[in-house]
Each structure stands twice: as C-alpha cells, then as structure tokens.
Amino acid sequence: VSWWPGEGNANDIIGGNSGTLLNGLGFGFGEVAQDFNYLSNSQGIKVNVSTSLNVKSITIEGWINPTDVSNFRPIVEYGADTGPEPVEFAYGWNDPGATTPGALYALLRDAGGGFLKLNSLGGLLPINQWSHVAMTFDFATQVGKLYLNGTNVASSFYAGTLTLQTALPVHLGYRPSTSSEGGFDGTSHTGGFDEFSI
C-alpha cells in the first residue's frame, strides 16, 4: 500500500501517502542508501488519514537501528493526534510485564473494546545494529504475529472478530505528545529507521 524509503524526504513512493517530517527529523546512512535519523523525542513522520491505509489485515515492516532498547519506543502506530493509538507496534515493552529491554510488542484494539496483545521475549532486539522488524495481523484467521529478522518471535489469536481501527493518521517512529494514551506520550524511536512499508 505504502512505502517510505527515507531518501531525503518523507515521500511514499508507491501509494501517494507521503508524510510530514516533524521537529527537525533528518537523514543519515541507512540499511539501504539514506534513512530517517531519529535523534530526540518528538521527532517523527506523520501520515494523514488515507482510505488506502484503512485496512482489515495489515503488515508493517522495515529496518531499525536503535540506540536505546531499554524502555518503550514506538515503531509505527495508528492514532489521532489527541486520541488513543489503537494500533501499536513498539519495542522495549511487554504487557502486562511493562518495561522489557529488547522485546518487540504490539497492541491491536477495536472500537468495541476488544484487543490482541503480542509480546516477544526480552533481549532480542540489539542496539547499534540494523534489524528487520515486522508485525502482521490477518483478519480472516484473527492471528497476529511479530517477526525479527524473518523469525517469528510472537504469535497470538483473537477469539472473536477483531476489526482494526485504521481510519486514522499513521505515526512513523513517534507517539504525539498530545496522545490520550497517558503513557510515553511524546516518545520517539531513537536511531536509524529505514524502508518502512504498510
């Protein structure tokens, strides 16, 4: 649907869902050519609401080179700037275990209060090294999965029908400071961020 390679801009080179660079987010040497180089909280890329990104089944994937995996850092989230983030893909966290350095994590919530959590083991995601990360959810089977460098590190099944809330802006590498999540608002990924797609 969309692919943001980070070649000196926040353009989506396949789907037309180009983003806006926030708070001085710049570029560095990536896994492939240039990347987005996150240096501080509040930096990120906002992608506006799009009908093509409003999906029932989803794969989010890309490369990260984090400088800190010791606590919660967002990778990609869907959410209103002043609302919750009903699609969360992050690292450094488990639920209910809270801070889990080096873990991958996802939380998918529907409008009716249903949710699916995905937790990997801790200590998997390294710092200062490129890693490929992915999160998938298949609406037909109601199965969600997390992958690190092509290896399935978490899987869970929703016993019912979970409909993703994706008619919302996409936040690449950050959570808005005005989010209503009440935790880690204004937090960003730190380090390299490259070749992300949905």
KETIMAR-636923 format. One record per residue (C-alpha): residue number from 0; residue in three letters; x, y, z. Coordinates in Angstrom, 3 decimals. Each point is the difference from the previous one (the first is absolute). Layout:
REM residues N
<NUM, "ala", <X, Y, Z>>
...
END
This chain:
REM residues 198
<0, "val", <0.000, 0.000, 0.000>>
<1, "ser", <2.693, 2.494, 1.090>>
<2, "trp", <3.800, 0.092, 0.188>>
<3, "trp", <2.103, 2.733, 1.610>>
<4, "pro", <3.672, -0.628, -0.943>>
<5, "gly", <1.396, 3.140, 1.644>>
<6, "glu", <2.005, 1.281, -2.942>>
<7, "gly", <0.270, 3.623, 1.110>>
<8, "asn", <-3.760, 0.445, 0.438>>
<9, "ala", <-3.111, -1.656, 1.465>>
<10, "asn", <-1.486, -0.951, -3.357>>
<11, "asp", <-2.027, -3.185, -0.445>>
<12, "ile", <1.381, -1.319, -3.283>>
<13, "ile", <-2.803, -2.455, -0.799>>
<14, "gly", <-3.251, 1.177, 1.577>>
<15, "gly", <-0.014, 3.780, 0.061>>
<16, "asn", <-0.281, 0.129, 3.801>>
<17, "ser", <2.968, 2.279, 0.536>>
<18, "gly", <0.763, 1.124, 3.522>>
<19, "thr", <1.076, 3.163, 1.801>>
<20, "leu", <3.352, 0.135, 1.805>>
<21, "leu", <-0.409, 1.240, 3.571>>
<22, "asn", <2.300, 2.001, 2.265>>
<23, "gly", <3.118, -0.069, -2.124>>
<24, "leu", <0.101, -3.712, -0.815>>
<25, "gly", <2.941, -0.449, -2.354>>
<26, "phe", <1.788, -2.681, -1.949>>
<27, "gly", <3.075, -2.208, 0.311>>
<28, "phe", <1.574, -3.100, -1.504>>
<29, "gly", <-2.565, -2.771, -0.025>>
<30, "glu", <-0.299, -3.703, -0.648>>
<31, "val", <-0.779, 0.988, -3.599>>
<32, "ala", <1.477, 3.379, -1.067>>
<33, "gln", <-1.396, 2.731, 2.315>>
<34, "asp", <-2.226, -0.444, 3.038>>
<35, "phe", <-2.018, 2.066, 2.445>>
<36, "asn", <2.299, 0.841, 2.925>>
<37, "tyr", <-1.895, 0.483, 3.278>>
<38, "leu", <2.051, 1.974, 2.532>>
<39, "ser", <-2.547, 1.136, 2.598>>
<40, "asn", <-3.518, -0.436, 1.304>>
<41, "ser", <-2.769, 1.745, -1.954>>
<42, "gln", <1.690, -0.702, -3.338>>
<43, "gly", <-2.037, -2.100, -2.397>>
<44, "ile", <-1.967, -0.258, -3.215>>
<45, "lys", <-3.726, 0.622, -0.130>>
<46, "val", <-2.057, -1.527, -2.801>>
<47, "asn", <-3.532, 1.318, -0.354>>
<48, "val", <-3.128, -2.157, -0.023>>
<49, "ser", <-0.277, -1.952, -3.240>>
<50, "thr", <-2.588, -2.384, -1.416>>
<51, "ser", <2.794, -2.237, -1.329>>
<52, "leu", <1.534, -0.318, 3.484>>
<53, "asn", <-3.387, -0.868, 1.538>>
<54, "val", <0.400, -3.777, -0.018>>
<55, "lys", <-1.337, -3.083, 1.780>>
<56, "ser", <3.131, -2.108, -0.460>>
<57, "ile", <3.387, 1.631, 0.372>>
<58, "thr", <3.743, -0.479, -0.261>>
<59, "ile", <2.315, 2.691, 1.352>>
<60, "glu", <3.672, -0.589, -0.751>>
<61, "gly", <3.327, 1.774, -0.276>>
<62, "trp", <3.519, 0.387, 1.383>>
<63, "ile", <1.019, 1.612, 3.285>>
<64, "asn", <3.409, 0.705, 1.527>>
<65, "pro", <-0.918, 1.074, 3.537>>
<66, "thr", <2.386, 1.689, 2.407>>
<67, "asp", <-2.179, -0.854, 3.016>>
<68, "val", <-2.206, -3.059, 0.525>>
<69, "ser", <-0.288, 0.309, 3.789>>
<70, "asn", <-3.571, 1.329, 0.121>>
<71, "phe", <-3.103, 0.570, -2.135>>
<72, "arg", <0.710, 1.495, -3.428>>
<73, "pro", <-2.624, 0.164, -2.778>>
<74, "ile", <0.754, -1.416, -3.434>>
<75, "val", <-3.286, 0.656, -1.844>>
<76, "glu", <-3.396, 0.930, 1.439>>
<77, "tyr", <-3.413, 0.998, -1.287>>
<78, "gly", <-1.757, 2.677, 2.037>>
<79, "ala", <-1.547, 3.441, 0.142>>
<80, "asp", <2.422, 2.655, 1.234>>
<81, "thr", <-2.212, 0.626, 3.043>>
<82, "gly", <-1.403, -3.511, 0.373>>
<83, "pro", <1.162, -3.515, 0.773>>
<84, "glu", <2.278, -2.145, -2.177>>
<85, "pro", <-2.165, -3.060, -0.793>>
<86, "val", <2.739, -1.584, -2.145>>
<87, "glu", <3.340, -0.087, 1.834>>
<88, "phe", <3.244, -1.606, -1.192>>
<89, "ala", <2.916, 0.738, 2.313>>
<90, "tyr", <3.032, -1.373, 1.811>>
<91, "gly", <1.365, -0.022, 3.550>>
<92, "trp", <-3.352, -1.025, 1.480>>
<93, "asn", <-2.276, -2.902, 0.898>>
<94, "asp", <-3.546, 0.011, 1.340>>
<95, "pro", <-0.569, -0.683, 2.869>>
<96, "gly", <3.723, -0.264, 0.666>>
<97, "ala", <0.673, 3.713, -0.694>>
<98, "thr", <3.582, 1.021, -0.827>>
<99, "thr", <1.738, -2.896, -1.774>>
<100, "pro", <3.296, 1.032, -1.643>>
<101, "gly", <0.475, -1.393, -3.489>>
<102, "ala", <-3.543, -1.368, -0.374>>
<103, "leu", <-2.399, 0.596, -2.876>>
<104, "tyr", <-3.595, 0.866, 0.881>>
<105, "ala", <-3.316, 0.684, -1.728>>
<106, "leu", <-3.477, 0.914, 1.206>>
<107, "leu", <-2.980, -0.060, -2.370>>
<108, "arg", <-3.346, 1.336, 1.216>>
<109, "asp", <-3.431, 0.210, -1.588>>
<110, "ala", <-2.688, 2.601, 0.623>>
<111, "gly", <-1.983, -2.351, 2.233>>
<112, "gly", <2.743, -0.509, 2.560>>
<113, "gly", <1.436, -3.234, -1.366>>
<114, "phe", <3.767, -0.261, -0.217>>
<115, "leu", <2.852, -2.274, -0.987>>
<116, "lys", <3.443, 0.222, 1.633>>
<117, "leu", <3.219, -1.309, -1.493>>
<118, "asn", <3.060, -0.351, 2.244>>
<119, "ser", <3.413, -1.347, -0.928>>
<120, "leu", <2.666, -1.032, 2.468>>
<121, "gly", <2.355, 2.697, 1.189>>
<122, "gly", <3.599, 0.337, -1.068>>
<123, "leu", <-0.649, -0.696, -3.678>>
<124, "leu", <0.357, 3.418, -1.626>>
<125, "pro", <3.610, 1.289, 0.065>>
<126, "ile", <1.224, 3.581, 0.124>>
<127, "asn", <2.197, 1.626, -2.650>>
<128, "gln", <-0.781, -2.697, -2.533>>
<129, "trp", <-2.476, -0.184, -2.861>>
<130, "ser", <-2.885, -2.401, 0.614>>
<131, "his", <-3.034, -0.730, -2.144>>
<132, "val", <-3.241, 0.180, 1.994>>
<133, "ala", <-3.532, -0.886, -1.055>>
<134, "met", <-3.488, -0.272, 1.443>>
<135, "thr", <-2.867, -1.747, -1.772>>
<136, "phe", <-3.687, -0.483, 0.656>>
<137, "asp", <-2.186, -2.179, -2.216>>
<138, "phe", <-3.700, 0.857, 0.264>>
<139, "ala", <-1.141, -3.333, -1.467>>
<140, "thr", <1.793, -2.094, 2.630>>
<141, "gln", <0.126, 2.657, 2.781>>
<142, "val", <3.670, -0.834, 0.549>>
<143, "gly", <2.648, 2.610, 0.763>>
<144, "lys", <3.749, -0.578, -0.209>>
<145, "leu", <3.274, 1.798, 0.685>>
<146, "tyr", <3.200, -0.653, -1.925>>
<147, "leu", <3.636, 0.904, 0.574>>
<148, "asn", <2.355, -0.539, -2.932>>
<149, "gly", <-2.528, -2.373, -1.563>>
<150, "thr", <-0.454, -2.141, 3.127>>
<151, "asn", <-3.460, -0.200, 1.595>>
<152, "val", <0.584, 1.175, 3.606>>
<153, "ala", <-3.642, 0.361, 1.134>>
<154, "ser", <-3.407, -1.229, -1.110>>
<155, "ser", <-3.502, 0.324, 1.419>>
<156, "phe", <-3.601, -0.724, -0.997>>
<157, "tyr", <-3.091, 2.115, 0.661>>
<158, "ala", <-3.005, -2.126, 0.937>>
<159, "gly", <-2.633, 2.059, -1.772>>
<160, "thr", <0.074, 2.625, -2.711>>
<161, "leu", <2.490, 2.799, 0.496>>
<162, "thr", <-0.410, 2.868, -2.471>>
<163, "leu", <3.026, 2.286, -0.061>>
<164, "gln", <-0.479, 3.748, 0.429>>
<165, "thr", <2.040, 1.269, -2.940>>
<166, "ala", <-2.080, 2.944, -1.250>>
<167, "leu", <2.485, 2.173, 1.888>>
<168, "pro", <3.319, 1.784, -0.580>>
<169, "val", <3.144, -2.125, 0.008>>
<170, "his", <2.874, 0.978, 2.305>>
<171, "leu", <3.343, -1.320, -1.220>>
<172, "gly", <2.519, -0.269, 2.819>>
<173, "tyr", <-1.774, 2.186, 2.547>>
<174, "arg", <-2.988, 0.469, 2.307>>
<175, "pro", <-1.432, 3.547, 0.108>>
<176, "ser", <0.464, 1.928, 3.221>>
<177, "thr", <-3.747, 0.717, -0.175>>
<178, "ser", <-0.967, -3.694, -0.148>>
<179, "ser", <-2.613, -1.112, 2.521>>
<180, "glu", <1.765, -3.320, 0.667>>
<181, "gly", <1.333, 1.471, 3.246>>
<182, "gly", <3.315, -1.800, -0.293>>
<183, "phe", <3.109, 0.811, -2.022>>
<184, "asp", <-1.739, 2.911, -1.710>>
<185, "gly", <2.594, 2.014, -1.909>>
<186, "thr", <2.353, -3.000, -0.267>>
<187, "ser", <1.891, -0.814, -3.206>>
<188, "his", <2.127, -2.779, -1.378>>
<189, "thr", <3.706, 0.772, 0.299>>
<190, "gly", <2.506, -0.740, -2.772>>
<191, "gly", <-0.372, -1.146, -3.596>>
<192, "phe", <-3.390, -0.753, -1.550>>
<193, "asp", <-0.104, -1.205, -3.597>>
<194, "glu", <-2.134, -1.407, -2.815>>
<195, "phe", <-3.275, -0.222, 1.931>>
<196, "ser", <-3.137, -1.232, -1.698>>
<197, "ile", <-3.606, -0.862, 0.781>>
END
